[in-house]
Amino acid sequence: MPQHSAVGIQSVGYDPTTRALLIVCGNANAYRYVGVPKDVYESLLSAASREQFVRESVQGRYPREKYPCLAVGEGV
């Protein structure tokens, strides 16, 4: 069973220092995967389907944290 569907990836980001991959979905949920090599991030950027790439090459391979419904731009 997949950890999450990653349907509607809105944006991705990567921190090479911590090797953390951040994926923000269209439903505003965000997922942070840790320990992701830079080449995996670069492959994600060039993938024909980012959602399929995440399902096949990221989910279940790297520890993740979920941040539900981020309100980007709102004061904290």
N, C-alpha and C positions, 0 to 999 in steps of 0.2 A: 504494500500500500504506500503511495507516495506521501511524503511529509507535508507537502502543500502543492497546489496545482500550478503556481507561478503564472496563472493565466493573466494576460494583460500586463506584462512588464512595462512599467512607465519609464524607469530610469535605473541605471546601474552606476556604481562607483567602486573604487578600489583604493586601498591604502597600502602601498608597497612596504611601508615600515612594519606594520602589524600583520600584513598579508590578510587583510579583512576585505571581503566582498560584500557590498551592500546592494540589495535589490529592492526597489520600491515598485509595488504593483499598482495597477489602476484602481484597486479598491482601497488604496492608501495604507495597506499593510506593508511593512518592511521586514526584510529578513537579512540578518548579518551572519555570514559564514566566515569562520576563522581558519587560518592555516592554508589559504588558497594560493597556490603558486601564481606568479604573474602571467605565465604562459596560458593558464586556464582562463584568466580574466581576458587576455587578448583574444583567445579563441572564442570566448563568449561574444565579444564585440563584433567579430567577423562572421558569426554563425548566421546561417540563413533563417533559422528560427531560434530566437533567444530562449523562448519557453521550453522548446524541446531540448536544447543544450543544457539548460538548468536541470531538467528532469533526468537526463542521461548522464551528465558529467559532474554535477555538483551535489544534488540531493543525495543524502545518505553517505556521502564520501567525506564531508567536512562537518564539524560541529556547527550548529546554528542557533541563533536566538531570534525570536519573533517580537516585533514591535508593532502591535496592532494600531491601525487607524491613526497614522501620524498626521497631525494637523500642521503641515508645513507652513511656516510664516507666522504662526500665532505666537504670541508672547508666552513665556513659560513662567 
